[in-house]
Amino acid sequence: MKPIGKHIVIESKEEKIKTDSGLLLSAADASDLRYKRGKVVKPGTEVEVIKEGDEIYYDKRAGFTMIIEDRHLTVILERDVVIVL
């Protein structure tokens, strides 16, 4: 698999979100958040800053999901990444 240009293939990660007081947010509350966490499976040929294996936060409305090698993977553009951990 070789993404072309500024595309990035990621695997979404489900994360448990805790408030400052220690309460876990429900899935419905977590879905109200605009950004999701993911792991970079493969960066595109023109992506320089983001590397394979990086953990990122990206706009959850961006990109599209595909089934590749029996895995649900999301393809986004580099501009949709807001944070690299």
N, C-alpha and C positions, 0 to 999 in steps of 0.2 A: 504494500500500500504506500503510495507516494502522493500526498496532497500537493497541489500545484498552487503557485503564487502565494498570496497572503492567507490562505486557508489553514486552519488548524483542526486536527481531529482530536477530540477530547472524550473522556469517559466521565460522566456526571457522578458525583459522590453525594450520597445522602448523608446529611449531617444533623446531629441533634443540636438544637439551638437553645441555649440557656439564658435566662434573664440574669441581671445582676443579683437578684435575690435568690437565685438557684432554681427557679421554676423552669421546667422544660416546656417549650412552645409546642403546640399541636401541629400536625401536618397542615391544617387549614391556615393557622397563623403564620407558619413558615412560608407558605405559598404566597403570602402577601409581600414578601421581601422581593426586591427587584433582581438581586444578584444571586447566582448559584456558584457552588464550588465544583471544580473538576480537576482531573489530572490529564496532562497533555500526553496523548498517545503518540502523535507524530505531527511536528510542525511542517508547514509548507516550504516550498523551495525558496521563497523570498522572505521568510520570517527569520530575523536575525537575533532578536532579544530573547524570545521564548524558546526553551529547549525541551526535548523529550523528557518526560518524568516530572516537569514542573507542576506544582499545584497552583491553580489560578482561580480567581473569581471573575465571572463573565455575566453579561446581561442575559437573563434567562429567556428573553424574547427573541434573541438572536439565533441565527443558524437553523439547522434542520437535523433531524435524527435519521440515521440509516442503520441497517443491520449489515455488519461487515464481519466476516469470520465468526458468525454466530454470537456477536456481541452488539448491543445497542450502543452506538457511538454517535456523538453530535459533532457536526462540522460547523465551525464558526469562522468569522474573519478576525484577523489580528486586532482590528480596531474595536472589537467587542470585549476585549480583555481589559479589566479595570485594575486588577492587582495580580502580581506574581509573588507568591510566598517564598 
